[in-house]
Amino acid sequence: MPEPERVVALRRRLQTLEPLELEIHDDSAAHAGHAGSAGGGHYRVRIVSPRFAGLSRVQRHRLVFAAAGDLMQRGVHALAITALAPGE
C-alpha cells in the first residue's frame, strides 16, 4: 500500500538530514475528533542521523522541525520525534 501524500512529503523533507534510518508512523486515526485533527495529521518520527551527534535533544528537534518546514503549518498538526545519532 502506498504511503499517504503527507508522509511522502515529510519523508522527502527529512532526507535533508541524511538519515541512516527513518521511520514515519501516521497516528492520525487515533486522534480523529481531536480539536486540532482537522488542521493536519499526527505523526511519530524515529530518525537516526550523524547530523545529531553531539547535539542536545532540543537542538535535534529544532533540526527536524526546520527540515519539515512549512509542513508544520499545513498538513502536520503534531509531530512526536525520536532523534538519535548513530550508536545511540
C-alpha positions in Angstrom: 0.0 0.0 0.0 1.5 3.4 -1.0 2.3 5.9 1.7 -0.1 8.8 2.2 0.9 12.1 0.5 1.7 13.8 3.8 4.0 11.0 4.8 5.8 11.1 1.4 6.2 14.9 1.7 7.6 14.6 5.3 9.9 11.8 4.3 11.2 13.9 1.4 11.9 16.9 3.7 13.7 14.8 6.3 16.0 13.3 3.7 17.9 16.6 4.0 19.1 15.4 7.4 20.9 12.4 5.7 19.2 9.8 7.8 20.7 6.3 8.2 17.3 5.2 9.5 13.9 6.9 9.1 10.5 5.6 10.3 7.4 7.7 10.0 4.1 6.5 11.6 0.8 8.1 10.8 -1.1 8.2 14.1 -3.9 10.4 12.7 -6.6 7.8 13.0 -6.1 7.6 16.8 -6.7 11.3 17.1 -9.9 11.5 15.0 -12.3 14.0 16.5 -9.5 15.8 18.4 -9.9 19.6 18.2 -6.7 20.1 16.1 -7.0 17.0 13.9 -8.9 18.8 11.1 -5.8 21.0 10.6 -3.4 18.2 9.8 -2.2 14.8 10.8 -0.4 13.4 13.9 2.9 11.7 13.1 5.6 9.8 15.0 9.1 10.0 13.6 12.2 8.0 14.5 15.3 9.3 12.8 18.9 8.3 13.1 21.4 10.7 11.6 25.1 11.6 12.1 23.9 15.2 12.0 22.6 14.7 15.5 26.0 13.7 17.1 26.9 16.0 19.9 23.6 17.9 19.9 21.1 18.1 22.7 17.6 16.8 22.3 16.2 20.3 21.8 18.8 21.0 19.1 17.9 17.8 17.3 14.2 18.5 17.4 14.9 22.0 16.0 16.7 20.4 13.1 13.8 18.1 12.4 11.2 20.9 12.6 13.4 23.1 10.4 13.6 20.3 7.8 9.8 19.8 8.0 9.5 23.5 7.2 6.1 24.7 6.1 4.5 21.2 6.5 4.2 22.2 10.2 1.8 24.9 9.2 0.0 22.8 6.5 -0.5 19.1 6.9 1.2 18.3 10.1 -0.6 19.1 13.4 1.5 17.1 15.8 5.0 15.5 15.4 6.4 13.2 18.1 10.2 12.9 17.5 12.8 10.4 18.4 16.1 11.8 17.0 19.2 9.7 17.6 22.9 9.8 16.5 24.3 6.5 15.2 25.1 4.1 18.0 22.5 5.5 20.4 
